[in-house]
Amino acid sequence: MSKNSYSVDLIKQMAVCDANYIRLLKLVPELGAYLDRSFSKHIDSVENRPFELTADEPEKALQGLTTQFCIADQVDENAKVTVEIKILEAFKYTTTLEIIQKPELKQWMTNPSMLVRVYHDANTAEVVSYQGHRNLKPRYSRPNPKMYHADEKMQVNEFLGEWLAHCLNVGRSIKAPELTCNY
């Protein structure tokens, strides 16, 4: 094996995905309903839920739930930069989330967007699509036609972790009231 070849560190990759699962539970507490199957307790507080609780598929009540965090104030136009986490699909053991950043900041960069699959039975979360690129392999040969890094999947999952950590550290819920001082 040459010095430049990349080998997948499965333990590290799983640790990153497990940490992302924990971060997502902190950011979207409703996902905690999967841990103890107490959907009615977690869902009662959700406004405008698109599905009602049913005995055979109570997790469907989470589908469509959107959580937003303000992570920065834009200098111009008095707008806020937000991260939006939306539950696209909810099943007994898995949930698919769409995580996007708004508004578009085209003058500087392409806003990140990804689909994340959450595996509740394994307590882990991994990126299944980043910027429209799906089915990322754990390892790529170099060079490759799409110009992926050898460890592209690992880098994308690490980026998700950094993004979620940023939301936890500096983000504030859109639902939180603005505090003003009146003197």
N, C-alpha and C positions, 0 to 999 in steps of 0.2 A: 504494500500500500504506500502511495507517495505521500510526502509531507503535506501537500496541498489538498488531499481528499478530505471531505467532510463526513463525519459519521454522526448519526442521529443519537443524541443523548435522551433516551426515552424518559428517564427519571426526571431530568430537568424539564422536559417538555410537559410532562404530566403535572409537575409542581406548578408551573406557570399557569396551566389551565385550571388547576384546583384553586389557586389564588384568585384567578379571575372570577370563579364561581362565588367565592366568599365576598369579593368586592361587589358583584352584582346583587347579592343578597342584601348588602348594606344599602345600595342605591335604590333597589326596587324591593322593598320589604314584602310586597305581596307574593313574591316568589317563594317566601318562607312557607306558604300554604302547602307546598309539595312535601316539606319535611315531615309534617305531622298530619297531612291530609285534612287540615281544618280550613277548607276554602270559605265556608260561611263566615268564619271569624275574620279572615283577612279581606274578604270581598265586600262585606257590609259597608266599609268605609269608602269604597270606590264609587265615585260619581259617574253617572252616565255609562254604566257598563253595558256593552252591546249584547251580552248573553245572560240569561238567568241561570241560576244553579239548577242542575239536574242531578238526579241520583246516580245515573249511569256515567256521566262525564262532567263532574263538578269543575274540573280544571278549565273547561271551555269558557267559564265566566271571566277568566283572565284575558282571553283573546281580545285584542284591540286596546288594551290598557296602555296608556302613554305616560311616561314620566319625563319631565324636562328639568334641566339644571342650567342655570346661568353660570358660565365660566369666565366671562370677561365682559366689560363694557366697551363698546366701540367708541372711538374718538368722535367720529362724525355721525350725523343723523340720529344721535341719541338712542341707538339700537343696542341690543345685548347679543352676545355670542352665546348660543345655547347648544347643549347636547341633548338629543331626544332619544329615549329608549322606548321602543314600541314592541309589544308582544304581538307577533304576527300569527303564530300557531301555538296552541297549547294542547298537549296530549298527556297521557298518564305519567310517562317517564321523561318526556323531553319537551322543551319549549324552544321556539325559534324567535330570536329578537332581532330587530333592525335598530342599529345605532348610527345616528347621523348627526352632523354638526350643522347648525344654521346661524345666520344667513350665509349665502355663498360669498366667499371672500376671493373672488376670481383674480383680483389684481395681485394677490400675494401667492396663492396656492389653490390647489384643488381640495375642497373640504373632504375630510375622511368620512367614509360610510362603509359599514360592514354588516354582514349577517352573522349572528352568533348562535350556535346550537348549545343549549344548556341541557346537560344530562343529569337529572335529579337523582337517579338511582346510583350514579357514580360520583355525584357531587363535583362535577367538573363542567367547564364551559370552553368551547373552542370556536375559533373563527372558521366559518365555512365559505365565506365570500368577502373579499376586500376590494373595493372600488370596481366591482363587477367581475373580478377574477375569482373563479370558483374551482373547487376540487384541487386545492394546493397539495402538492406532494410533500412528504417529510424531507425529501432530499432531491436536489436537481444536479445533473451533471453540468459542467461548465466547458464551453459555452452552451447555451440552449436557445432555441428559437425565440422564446418570449423574454429572454434576458433576465430571468429570475436569479436571485442569489441562491447559493447552494442550500442555505438554511431559511428559505423564504417563509415557510410555514411557521417556524419558530419565531422569526422576526415579527411577523404579523400578530401572533399571539402575545408576544412581549409588548408590542405597541398597544394592543388592547389593554393590557395591564397598566401601562403608563397612563393611558387615556382615562381609564376608570379611577386610578389613583389620583389623577389631577381633579376629576369631578369630586372625589371624596375630600380632597384637601382644600380646594378653593371654590368649588361649586356651591351654589345655593339653589334650593328648590324654587321653581317658578311660582309654586303655590304659597310660598312664604310671603308675608306682608312686608312692604317696604317700610323701613323705620325712618321717621323724620323727626327732627328736633324743632319744636316751636318755642322760641324764646320770647 
